[in-house]
Amino acid sequence: MNLAAVIEPHPAEAPALRTAAGVLTYGDLRTQVAGARAALAEHGIGPGGRVALVSENDPAFVIAYLAALGLGAVAVPLNPGSPAAELEREVDAVGATVLVVGRTGREAVAGLAAQRPGLVVLDDLSGRGGRGGEVPMVDRADDDLAVLIFTAGTAGSPKAAMLTHGNLRANLEQVQRHPGREVQSSDVSLGVLPLFHIFGLNVVLGLMLLVGGSVALDERFEPTRTLAMVRDHGVTLVAGAPPMYRAWANLPGAEADAFAHVRLLTSGAAPLPDEVAHAFTTRFGVPIHQGYGLTEASPVVTSSLIEDEPKAGSIGVPLPGVEVRLIDTEGEDALVGDDGEIWVRGANVFSGYWQDEEATAAVLTPDGWLKTGDIAVADESGHLWIVDRAKDLIIVSGFNVYPVEVEEALLAHPGIAEVAVVGVPAAATGEAVKAFVVRGPGADGLTEADVTEFAASCLARYKAPTEVSFVPEVPHGLAGKLLRRQLRSA
C-alpha cells in the first residue's frame, strides 16, 4: 500500500493540520494533495523520480510530501536553513529533478536551477492542480522506496538512507502496538520538530496521519510561543528533543499546569540528561518518556512508554516487532549488566544507503541486523541504558553531525592546513561543535571569526563550529588516524 493513502479513510471534517492561520481538514488535505499530484506529474514526476522538499514546517511541506509519495516518487526532505553549497551537494547526490521550495529555502536554491537546466524549482503546491485533470495514486509494494533522508549514518560522512513504504509504515504500527499507549484520532500532536528530520516526519506527522489525529505545526521551537501553542491548540502529545525540555524547565513565568492536558511527553534524538528530566517533572508534574532510534530504523527502536513512571535515564525496551541484541567486543551477546553495541532487526530497518553498497554492507549483516554503533547495557527486565557511542557522532539539538563532514568543509579554506572536530558539552543544545585548527603557511592572521564565517557559508548552522582553538598540530595514531578522543579530553 502507498504510504500516502493513510489520509484517505478519515472523516472529511476532521482536523488534520493546525497552524496560526487556521485548520486544514482531512477533506481539504486530500483535495490539495490530489492537485499537487497533478502539478508534479506535469513536470514528469512518476514512480522512482526524486522530489526534494526544501521547506519549513507548514501545510505546504505536508502536501508536497504526500503528493510525491502518491505518484510513486521518492521524497527527499532537506533542511531549508542549509547554505546553498550543502543543498547543491545533496540534490546532486540523489539526482533530484524537482525541488519544492518553501519560504525559508528560496534564497539558498536561487542559483540551482540556473546551474542545472533540467532541474525544476516549484513554489508552494497548496491549491495547485494540473491542467490534465486528476492523477490517481500509484500502488506501491512494501519494498518500494519512499523517502531518502540524509544522515550521518552509523559511520562515515553523511549519506542518504533509503526508507521504503514498508519501513515507515511498519514503524508506525510498532509504535501503536506499545501496550496502553496507542495514539488516538482525538489526539493533537505538537509539530515543531523539523519535518526534514525522521523524528518529525514519521513519529509526529506520519503517526498522526495514520490514526486521523491532527498536528499543530510551527516552523521552529521558541519556548514561550510553543508553550502557548500547547495550550491554544489543545495539544495532548509532545515529542521533543532534550533542549526543548531544558528550555521549558528554565522558562520564567511558565505556569505549573502548562502541560496539564498533555497525556504523553516523549524525548528522543539525543540522550535526555537526568537533571533535565528531574527539573521538568518537578516543575510541571508530568514525566518525560525517553526513547531511542535512528534514521536507519525509521526511526523508533525502544521506548519507556510501557510504564507510567520511566526508570531514570533508561531508553526503555524494544518496541513490539523490533528485535534488539547487545553485541560485545568478541562478537557475542553481552551478559546482563555488560555493555554491548546495539543491533536492531525488524520490518522498520532500512534497505541501505543510496548508491553506496560498501557503506550499506558495513552496517547491515546478511541476516538483516543493523549495527548501530551505539553502546548500551540492559538490566534483567530488558530495560536499556545508552552508555557510549562507538562512533564520533556529535548531537547538536538532536541533529547528527559527523566530524568528517565538518573537517572536509573547513579544509577547503586556504588558510587551514589541518583540522579536527569534536563535540563539547553545551547547556542549550546538549553538544556543540568545536574545531581544532592548524594554520597553514602564511595564515598567521587567521582568526576564529574567519573560520566560523567560512563554515557558515558551506554548512548548516547546527554543523558549524561555535568554538575554534588554534593548535600547532592535531594528534594522530601510528597509522595516521586522527585521534579525536585526545582532543575531547584536552
C-alpha positions as a printed Julia matrix, in Angstrom:
490×3 Matrix{Float64}:
   0.0     0.0     0.0
   1.2     3.51   -0.82
   2.04    5.3     2.45
   0.28    8.42    1.14
  -3.03    6.53    1.39
  -3.01    6.89    5.18
  -5.06   10.11    4.86
  -7.84    8.52    2.78
 -10.14    6.85    5.36
 -10.56    9.72    7.84
 -13.71   11.88    8.06
 -13.58   14.88    5.73
 -14.43   17.31    8.52
 -11.79   16.02   10.95
  -8.88   18.44   11.54
  -5.55   17.28   10.1
  -3.19   20.26   10.34
  -3.43   23.22   12.71
  -1.45   26.44   12.24
  -1.7    30.04   13.34
  -3.54   30.67   10.05
  -6.27   28.11   10.73
  -7.19   24.45   10.38
  -6.84   22.21    7.35
  -9.28   19.29    7.47
  -8.68   15.84    6.05
 -11.11   16.64    3.26
  -9.17   19.8     2.39
  -5.88   17.91    2.66
  -6.99   15.17    0.27
  -8.16   17.76   -2.26
  -4.93   19.74   -2.13
  -2.73   16.62   -2.27
  -4.6    15.45   -5.38
  -4.0    18.84   -7.01
  -0.31   18.73   -6.1
  -0.01   15.22   -7.56
  -1.32   16.55  -10.85
   1.06   19.52  -10.76
   4.09   17.29  -10.11
   3.01   14.83  -12.8
   3.01   17.66  -15.36
   6.72   18.06  -14.64
   7.43   14.43  -15.37
   7.37   13.09  -11.82
   6.37    9.44  -11.6
   7.48    6.21   -9.92
  11.1     6.4    -8.81
  11.56   10.12   -9.51
  13.19   12.16   -6.74
  11.43   15.25   -5.39
  13.44   17.39   -2.97
  11.44   19.25   -0.33
  13.17   22.39    0.88
  10.52   23.77    3.18
   9.78   24.71    6.76
   7.08   23.01    8.87
   3.87   24.07    7.22
   0.95   22.54    5.29
   2.82   23.1     2.01
   5.5    20.61    3.08
   2.9    18.01    4.04
   1.0    18.43    0.76
   4.14   18.11   -1.37
   5.37   15.12    0.64
   2.13   13.18    0.25
   1.81   14.17   -3.41
   5.3    12.89   -4.22
   4.67    9.59   -2.42
   1.28    9.27   -4.09
   2.9     9.37   -7.52
   5.28    6.59   -6.51
   8.12    9.1    -6.41
  10.78    9.4    -3.71
  10.54   12.35   -1.3
  13.87   13.88   -0.26
  13.34   16.27    2.7
  16.19   18.77    3.02
  16.98   21.39    5.65
  15.71   24.75    4.32
  18.22   26.51    6.56
  21.2    24.89    4.86
  23.53   27.07    2.81
  23.39   26.77   -0.96
  26.57   24.68   -1.19
  25.16   21.96    1.07
  21.81   21.84   -0.72
  23.61   21.56   -4.05
  25.63   18.57   -2.82
  22.52   16.8    -1.56
  20.41   17.49   -4.65
  23.19   16.21   -6.89
  23.8    13.15   -4.7
  20.25   11.84   -5.14
  19.62   13.16   -8.66
  16.51   15.15   -7.74
  14.77   16.62  -10.78
  12.17   18.74   -8.96
  12.59   20.97   -5.9
   9.53   22.14   -3.99
  10.69   25.19   -2.08
   9.14   26.93    0.89
   9.65   30.46    2.1
  12.84   29.75    4.06
  14.69   27.86    1.33
  14.15   30.19   -1.63
  17.35   32.17   -1.3
  19.51   29.09   -0.85
  18.21   27.4    -4.01
  18.04   30.54   -6.15
  21.09   29.61   -8.2
  20.41   25.89   -8.5
  18.01   25.99  -11.44
  20.27   28.29  -13.46
  23.23   25.93  -13.0
  21.19   22.79  -13.73
  18.94   23.28  -16.78
  16.99   20.07  -16.13
  16.06   21.0   -12.57
  12.56   22.34  -11.92
  12.02   24.58   -8.9
   8.42   24.94   -7.71
   6.94   27.13   -5.0
   4.13   26.15   -2.64
   1.91   23.47   -4.26
  -1.05   24.23   -1.97
  -4.17   24.82   -4.03
  -2.41   23.81   -7.25
  -3.8    21.47   -9.84
  -2.72   20.05  -13.14
  -4.17   21.1   -16.49
  -4.59   17.45  -17.43
  -7.05   16.63  -14.68
  -6.86   14.2   -11.77
  -3.87   11.89  -11.42
  -4.62    8.73   -9.41
  -2.44    7.42   -6.6
   0.08    4.77   -7.65
   0.11    1.4    -5.9
   3.36    0.67   -4.07
   4.83   -2.51   -2.6
   6.38   -2.61    0.87
   9.91   -2.67   -0.56
   9.4     0.29   -2.9
  11.48    3.32   -1.95
   9.52    6.18   -0.35
  11.99    8.57    1.27
  15.68    9.44    1.14
  16.89   11.18    4.29
  20.44   12.4     4.74
  22.01   11.12    7.91
  25.44   10.97    9.47
  24.92    7.23    9.38
  26.41    4.76   11.79
  29.84    5.57   10.33
  31.38    7.86    7.73
  30.21   11.11    6.22
  26.52   11.93    5.62
  24.7     9.74    3.15
  21.1     9.24    2.06
  19.3     6.47    3.94
  16.72    4.59    1.85
  13.41    4.13    3.66
  10.66    2.17    1.96
   6.89    2.44    2.24
   7.01   -0.75    4.31
   9.77    0.52    6.62
   7.91    3.7     7.51
   4.52    2.09    7.93
   5.97   -0.8     9.97
   7.47    1.6    12.5
   4.18    3.44   12.88
   2.43    0.14   13.57
   5.18   -0.9    16.0
   4.75    2.34   17.95
   1.0     1.78   18.05
   1.46   -1.71   19.48
   3.16   -0.42   22.61
   0.57   -1.62   25.19
  -1.7     1.03   26.67
  -0.12    3.94   24.81
  -1.88    3.93   21.47
  -2.32    7.27   19.73
  -5.97    8.17   19.1
  -7.8    10.15   16.44
  -8.73   12.65   19.17
  -5.05   13.42   19.87
  -3.31   16.64   18.87
   0.46   16.36   18.46
   2.91   19.24   18.72
   4.69   19.63   15.38
   7.78   21.75   15.98
  10.37   19.05   15.36
  11.58   19.7    11.79
   9.86   17.61    9.15
  13.12   17.15    7.26
  14.25   15.03   10.27
  12.91   11.48   10.54
  11.66   12.09   14.11
   9.36   14.88   12.97
   8.5    13.28    9.64
   7.4     9.83   10.79
   6.91    9.88   14.57
   4.98   13.16   14.64
   3.46   13.66   11.19
   3.23   10.07    9.96
   1.71    8.68   13.13
  -0.97   11.36   13.4
  -1.98   10.98    9.75
  -2.2     7.21   10.23
  -4.68    7.45   13.1
  -6.6    10.51   11.87
  -5.37   12.86   14.58
  -4.06   16.37   13.99
  -0.69   18.11   14.1
  -0.18   21.64   15.43
   2.57   22.86   13.09
   5.1    25.6    13.67
   8.37   26.11   11.84
  10.63   26.36   14.86
  10.74   25.89   18.61
  10.54   29.06   20.67
   9.88   28.3    24.35
   7.21   30.89   25.14
   5.39   30.77   21.8
   5.49   26.98   21.61
   4.12   26.67   25.14
   1.25   28.91   24.11
   0.62   26.59   21.15
   0.34   23.65   23.53
  -2.47   25.48   25.33
  -4.2    27.12   22.39
  -4.34   24.01   20.17
  -5.22   21.6    22.96
  -2.06   19.56   22.43
  -2.18   16.11   24.03
   1.09   14.64   22.69
   4.51   16.27   22.79
   7.51   14.71   21.07
  10.69   16.7    21.56
  14.44   16.73   21.92
  16.24   17.39   25.24
  16.99   21.09   24.53
  13.23   21.75   24.33
  12.59   20.29   27.78
  15.6    22.1    29.23
  14.31   25.42   27.87
  10.84   24.85   29.28
  12.16   23.75   32.67
  14.05   27.06   32.89
  11.36   29.29   31.33
  10.44   32.25   33.57
   6.75   32.7    34.13
   5.6    29.3    32.86
   2.57   28.08   34.77
   2.88   24.86   36.77
  -0.16   23.43   34.98
   1.09   24.33   31.47
   1.13   20.65   30.45
  -1.96   19.58   32.37
  -3.79   18.47   29.21
  -0.78   16.66   27.71
  -1.09   12.94   28.27
   2.27   11.81   26.81
   5.64   13.55   26.54
   8.46   11.77   24.76
  12.09   12.67   24.21
  14.43   11.38   21.53
  17.19   12.29   19.05
  19.75   12.61   21.89
  20.19   11.36   25.47
  17.96   13.16   27.98
  20.09   14.3    30.94
  18.72   13.13   34.29
  18.86   16.66   35.69
  16.7    17.97   32.83
  14.1    15.22   33.27
  14.02   15.83   37.03
  13.76   19.63   36.72
  10.96   19.42   34.15
   8.93   16.85   36.07
   9.4    18.7    39.36
   8.17   21.94   37.83
   5.27   20.67   35.7
   4.35   17.35   37.32
   4.49   15.37   34.07
   7.08   12.64   33.37
   9.11   12.57   30.16
   9.38    9.17   28.48
  12.69    8.67   26.75
  13.21    6.57   23.66
  15.93    5.59   21.25
  16.03    5.44   17.5
  17.96    6.31   14.37
  17.12    7.24   10.81
  18.06    3.78    9.57
  15.31    2.28   11.77
  12.54    4.66   10.6
  13.36    5.68   13.48
  12.0     4.28   16.78
  13.72    1.24   18.32
  12.93    1.47   22.04
  10.62    3.44   24.33
   9.87    3.75   28.04
   6.16    4.35   27.34
   5.44    0.85   28.61
   5.34    2.21   32.18
   3.76    5.23   33.88
   6.99    6.23   35.66
  10.04    5.7    33.47
  13.26    4.42   35.0
  15.77    7.27   35.34
  17.99    7.52   32.29
  16.55    4.44   30.59
  15.64    4.45   26.91
  13.08    1.77   27.72
  12.51   -1.55   26.0
  12.28   -2.55   22.33
   9.02   -1.85   20.53
   6.81   -4.84   19.75
   8.07   -6.3    16.48
  11.6    -4.91   16.9
  14.45   -7.25   17.85
  17.43   -5.85   19.76
  20.72   -7.52   20.64
  23.74   -6.14   22.54
  26.94   -7.47   20.98
  30.21   -7.38   22.94
  33.72   -6.87   21.57
  34.07  -10.63   21.0
  31.02  -10.67   18.74
  28.87  -12.46   21.31
  25.64  -11.43   23.04
  26.54   -9.33   26.08
  25.54  -10.54   29.53
  23.05   -8.62   31.67
  24.84   -5.54   33.03
  27.67   -5.73   30.48
  27.86   -3.23   27.66
  27.49   -4.07   24.0
  26.75   -2.49   20.65
  23.04   -2.19   19.85
  22.0    -4.34   16.91
  18.46   -3.96   15.54
  16.3    -6.1    13.26
  12.73   -5.63   12.1
  10.49   -4.55    9.23
  11.38   -0.95   10.11
  15.1    -1.34    9.32
  16.15    0.48    6.17
  17.23   -1.11    2.91
  20.62    0.63    2.76
  22.35    3.84    1.7
  21.6     5.35   -1.69
  24.1     4.07   -4.29
  26.63    3.09   -1.61
  26.96   -0.69   -1.37
  30.13   -0.51    0.7
  28.58    1.68    3.41
  25.45   -0.48    3.4
  27.43   -3.7     3.83
  29.31   -2.15    6.75
  26.13   -1.69    8.81
  23.72   -4.39    7.59
  24.53   -8.05    8.22
  23.44  -10.68    5.67
  20.65  -11.79    8.02
  19.23   -8.28    8.41
  20.78   -6.91   11.63
  21.54   -3.17   11.7
  24.74   -2.39   13.59
  24.03    0.99   15.16
  27.42    1.91   16.64
  25.72    2.87   19.92
  26.72    1.12   23.15
  24.17    0.16   25.82
  23.63   -2.03   28.87
  20.48   -3.92   29.84
  19.04   -4.92   33.19
  17.28   -8.2    33.93
  13.91   -6.77   32.86
  15.25   -5.8    29.44
  15.39   -2.04   30.03
  18.27   -0.38   28.2
  20.63    2.48   29.02
  22.91    4.17   26.48
  26.44    4.34   27.85
  28.56    5.44   24.89
  28.77    5.9    21.15
  31.18    3.78   19.19
  31.18    6.46   16.51
  32.45   10.03   16.73
  28.98   11.42   16.16
  28.14   14.82   17.67
  24.49   15.51   18.51
  23.5    19.19   18.42
  19.9    19.89   19.47
  19.01   16.37   18.38
  20.66   16.69   14.95
  23.52   14.38   13.97
  26.82   15.96   12.99
  29.63   13.79   11.71
  33.09   15.31   12.27
  34.43   14.16    8.9
  31.93   16.3     7.02
  32.83   19.43    9.01
  36.55   18.74    8.68
  36.32   18.28    4.92
  34.4    21.53    4.58
  36.9    23.51    6.68
  39.89   22.1     4.81
  38.62   23.92    1.71
  39.72   27.17    3.4
  43.14   28.13    2.01
  44.42   29.18    5.44
  43.71   25.84    7.14
  46.37   23.16    6.9
  44.75   20.61    9.18
  41.67   20.41   11.37
  39.98   18.09   13.84
  36.4    18.43   15.05
  34.86   17.12   18.29
  31.71   17.59   20.33
  31.81   19.58   23.55
  29.09   19.98   26.22
  26.68   22.87   25.67
  23.89   23.86   28.04
  21.37   24.9    25.4
  22.0    22.26   22.71
  23.44   19.27   24.57
  26.59   19.35   22.48
  28.28   21.9    20.26
  30.92   21.59   17.55
  34.47   22.61   18.37
  37.25   22.78   15.78
  40.96   22.44   16.47
  42.69   24.22   13.59
  46.28   24.16   12.39
  47.02   27.34   10.41
  48.66   26.94    7.02
  51.81   28.72    5.85
  51.29   32.47    5.69
  47.98   32.26    7.53
  49.12   33.54   10.9
  46.38   36.16   10.83
  43.57   33.58   10.52
  41.02   34.25   13.29
  38.21   32.35   14.93
  35.72   34.63   13.17
  37.3    33.79    9.8
  36.8    30.08   10.45
  33.22   30.34   11.74
  32.17   32.64    8.91
  33.63   30.27    6.33
  31.87   27.31    7.95
  28.56   29.17    7.9
  28.91   29.65    4.14
  29.07   25.93    3.38
  27.46   24.07    6.29
  24.08   24.1     8.0
  24.13   26.26   11.12
  23.99   23.36   13.58
  27.03   21.76   11.92
  29.21   24.87   12.02
  31.75   25.19   14.86
  30.83   27.51   17.71
  34.33   27.24   19.17
  37.71   27.31   17.44
  41.09   26.6    19.01
  44.31   27.12   17.08
  46.89   24.42   17.75
  50.36   23.63   16.34
  49.23   20.11   15.42
  46.38   17.63   15.9
  47.07   14.16   17.32
  47.4    11.09   15.07
  47.92    7.41   15.79
  50.75    5.31   14.38
  48.7     4.52   11.28
  47.88    8.19   10.74
  44.32    8.03   12.1
  43.08   11.21   13.7
  42.75   10.72   17.48
  39.74   12.86   18.33
  39.38   11.27   21.76
  42.57   13.01   22.88
  41.11   16.35   21.9
  37.84   15.67   23.71
  39.79   15.22   26.94
  42.04   18.22   26.33
